[in-house]
Amino acid sequence: MDMWYTEKHSENVGITMKVSRTLFSGKSDFQQLDILETLEYGRMMLLDGLVMVTERDEFVYHDMITHPALFTHPDPKKVLVIGGGDGGTIREIMKHKNVELAVLCEIDGLVIDQAIELLPSMSCEIDGSNPRVKLHVDDGIAYIKAHQGEFDIILVDSTDPIGPAEGLFEEDFYRTVSAALKDDGIMVAQSESPFYHAEIQKNMYGNLRSVFPIVEMYQAFIPTYPSGLWSFAFASKKYHPVRDFDRKRAQNREFDTRYYNEDLHLGAFLLPTFARENIAG
């Protein structure tokens, strides 16, 4: 019998893929977690029925939520990831040898546990073997309130603005993030699809501009996300992602990236007209 997974991206369109088996299915205090084996995209993590990561295309998301900020900030030493329990964002941060400490604050310990067991290519740096990584199973908002002025970069690797992640798109949260950053700190957050989520983006970027002097959108192609066109918000106290980008350092990086490069860094901030209109202030 053929098994197929389908996620609806709107009332009339979605994505479907053939599944060979279910590796895990369970419910935490926060959400439903499923990990499926698919024929086309390898292992795939779902939260509440929505695709979070797949083995085949996760490198795009994790490259792009991480490297633009870390190659813009001149000397990032301490980085916080809120969410991101699959571990892929921490994996990319650890490629930057100047980072002394990366903290993962994930509200749902079940996500971390199952990623370590079933998604080792992503979770390889959160298995307890790297002394530069610390894990906290905690609410991200509570954690940053207790760590004011500590971080060079905060990456908000959240789900959509429903359920546990709803508060991570509000102005009050961004003010709390700003307070947890150093005076020249940078925040990056996933900011949904420009094609399907214009209203979410309008509200989100308006909230960010109320807090940060520099706010820009950049984009990436992620096949399994709604529309395939995804975006990230770059919010900074001091450094601009284009004017202050350290192109030479990015070009001479001592590690491999499959999506990110120094040319793409600049090109990602060049937005189509409709996406500009979504976030026009």
Salt bridges, closest charged atoms under 4 A:
ASP2 OD1 - LYS18 NZ 3.34
GLU7 OE2 - HIS9 NE2 3.70
GLU11 OE1 - LYS8 NZ 3.72
GLU37 OE1 - ARG21 NH2 3.59
GLU37 OE1 - ARG43 NE 3.19
GLU40 OE2 - ARG56 NH1 2.63
GLU58 OE1 - HIS62 ND1 2.64
GLU58 OE1 - ARG91 NH2 2.90
ASP63 OD1 - HIS67 NE2 3.86
ASP75 OD1 - LYS77 NZ 3.58
ASP86 OD1 - HIS62 NE2 3.04
GLU92 OE1 - HIS67 NE2 2.84
GLU92 OE2 - ARG91 NE 2.88
GLU92 OE1 - LYS95 NZ 3.02
GLU100 OE2 - LYS77 NZ 3.78
GLU150 OE1 - LYS78 NZ 2.83
ASP152 OD1 - HIS73 NE2 3.85
ASP152 OD1 - LYS182 NZ 3.52
GLU171 OE2 - ARG175 NH2 2.78
ASP184 OD2 - HIS73 NE2 3.64
GLU192 OE1 - HIS197 ND1 3.38
GLU216 OE2 - HIS240 NE2 3.33
ASP246 OD2 - ARG249 NE 3.11
GLU262 OE1 - ARG253 NH1 3.06
ASP263 OD1 - ARG247 NH2 2.40
